[in-house]
């Protein structure tokens, strides 16, 4: 909440944006600035009800917004640690997107494995 001239450190940008200087990248959909996944994990540690949608956004790790590899695996780890406040729609997007990504690479067996983690059986 300080003026631009009073900032003393760069924002925690995702790794692919680190060399771009001290610039805040705004999320076009939600109006939230992009932050590094480690920043989101620290926020989740300090506030157990922190928004998991920001944490699991693929753009907090990679410049490819359709690369759900780390997001899906991170969600499974968080779920094992009893973080369950991701909406069903968000879980469905993670599962379906990662399964589609695996299937497009010819790894349909792993896509089936991912879809077996879908909480809504219908």
N, C-alpha and C positions, 0 to 999 in steps of 0.2 A: 504493500500500500504506500510505497514511496515514489517520489518523482523519478523519471528516467535518469536524471543526472545524479541522483543520490544512491543508485544501486551500486553495491560493492561486489556482487558476484553474479555470474550468469545463471539463468534458469537451468534446472536439470533437464536438459533436452535429451531425446533419444540418441543413441550412438551415431546414427546416420546423419544427425543434424549438428553434432558437436562442433565441427569446424566452420559452421556458418556464422559464428560470432554470438553476441548476446542478444538474440532475437527470439521473441515469443511467437511460436507457430500456433495460430488459432485453428481450432477444429471448426470446419465450416458447418457441420450439422448441429452441434450442441453449443457452439460458442465458447468451448473450454480450450485452454491452451494445452498443447501436447507436452507431456512430461515423460521422463525415462521410467521404465518399469520398476527400477530399484526405488525411485522416489515414491511410486505408488505402493510398493511393498512396505516401505517405512511408514507411510501414512496409514496403511491397514494395520500395522503393528501398534500404532498409537491410538487408532480409532477402529475398533473391531467391526463397526458398521460402515466403514468407508465404502464408497461406490465401487463395486467390482467391475462395472462396465468400463470405467476408465482404465483400470488395471489390466483388463484382459483385451483391450483394444490392440490389434496387431501393430498399429502405427506407433505404439510406445516402444516397440522393439525393432521393427523393420520398416523400410520405406514402401514395401508391398502391402497394401491394405487387404489383400486376399490371402496372405500367408498366415494361417492359423495354427501352425505347428506348436510354437511355444505357448501361445494363448491356451490351447486345449490342454496341453500337459500341465501347465501352471494351474488351470482350473481344477484338474483332477487332484493335484497335490493339495490345493486349498480346500477342496471338498473333503479330503481325507483328514484335514485338520479342523473339520466342523465349521467351515465358513460356508453357510448355506443361503446367504441372502442375495444370490443372483436370481433374477426373475426367470421363470420357465422359458420365456421367449428368448432370453439371452443364452440360456443353456442350449436351446434348440438351434440357435444360429451357430454357436460354437461347434456342436456336434455335426450338423449338416454341412457346414462350410469346410471343416477339416476332412470329413468323409469324402466330400466332392473333390477336394484337393488331392487326397490319396488315390481316389479312383482315376482321376485324370493322369496320374503318374503310373497307372497300371497296377497299383497296389490294392486291388479290390478286396483282398482278404482282410487287410488292415482297416479298410473303410467299413467293413462289416463289424469288426471289433469296436471301432469308434461308435458306430450306431447302436451297439448293444449297451452303451452307457446312457442312452436317451432315457430320461426319467418318465416321460409320458409315453406309455406303451401303445397308445392309440395312434 
